[in-house]
Structures are given as C-alpha cells and as structure tokens.
C-alpha cells in the first residue's frame, strides 16, 4: 500500500492513522446505510437484510474506533509514525 501505516499487519497501529482506510470505511458505512434503508423497508426479515444490517453495525463500530483513535492521537500529539 502507499502509506507506511498500512504496511503493518497489526490493526491496532492502523486505527486513526491511515486516511485511506478511514475514507474506505466511511464509504462502506454510507453504502451499507443506503442498502439497509431500502432492504429493511422491502423485506425486514430476509437473510440479505440481516447481512446488510450486520455489515452496517460492524462498519459503524470500526468507524467509531477510527474516530476515537484519531481524536486521541490529535489530543495527545502522539507521533504519527511511531505508535509505541
């Protein structure tokens, strides 16, 4: 990948640091919100709707973790490229 944060395999070091990952997660969150809105209205108890709702929940949780880590790094002035 292009950034040094994404080259690491430890997910804890990526949270709140990689803008590309945060934008991809935000896009996934928007798409899952749109799909869940239309699928819940059409068939609220189908397998596809439950899968989209699960995707929505997981992407929202990941976005929340990214946001909390980003705010933490901004407030503590943590070194961006040295997570230790």
N, C-alpha and C positions, 0 to 999 in steps of 0.2 A: 504494500500500500504506500501511499505518498507520504504520510506523516510517520514520525518516529513512535508515536503513542500506539498506533495500530499494529506496529511490527511486534509488539509484545503479546504474549499469549495469556497474560494474567489480566482478567477482565476488570479487576479492581483498579488497575493502573490506567485503564481507559476511561473510566467513568468521569464525566465532566471535563475531560481534557481534549477530546477529539471532536472538532466541529463537524466533520463529515459524518461521523457516527451519530451525532446528535441530530443533524438535519435528516439523515435517513430514518432515524427513529421517529422524528416528528412527522415525516411523510407517511410512514407506516401507521402512525396513530390517526392521522387525518383520513386515510383510506379506510381504515377499519371502522372509524366513526361513521363515515358515509355508508359503507356496506351494512353495518349493524342497524342503522336507522331504517334503511329500506327493507332489510330482511326481517327485522322484528315485526314490522307492520304487515308484511306479506304472510309469513309463516312463523309465528313466535316459538313453536316447539319443535322445529325441524333440526336435524343434525347439523346442517350447514349454518343455521343461525346460532346454535350453541358454539360451534367452532369459531365463528366470527366474533362472538361475544368474549370467548376465551382469548382470542388474539387482541381484542380491544383492551381487556384487563391487563394482559401481560405487557403490551406496548405502553400503556399508561403507567404501569408500575416502573418500567425501565426508564421512561421519560422523567418520572418523578425522582428516581435515583440519580439520573444525569443532572437534573436541575439542582438538587440538594448538594451534590458534589461540586458542581460549578460554583455555586454561591459560597460554599465552604472555602474553595481554593481562592476565590476573589477576596473574601474577608480576611483570610489568614495570610494572604500574599505568599502562598506556597509556591515553591519553584515548579514551574510548569513541566520541565523535562526531567526532573529528579523527584520521583514520587516518594522517596524514603524520608 
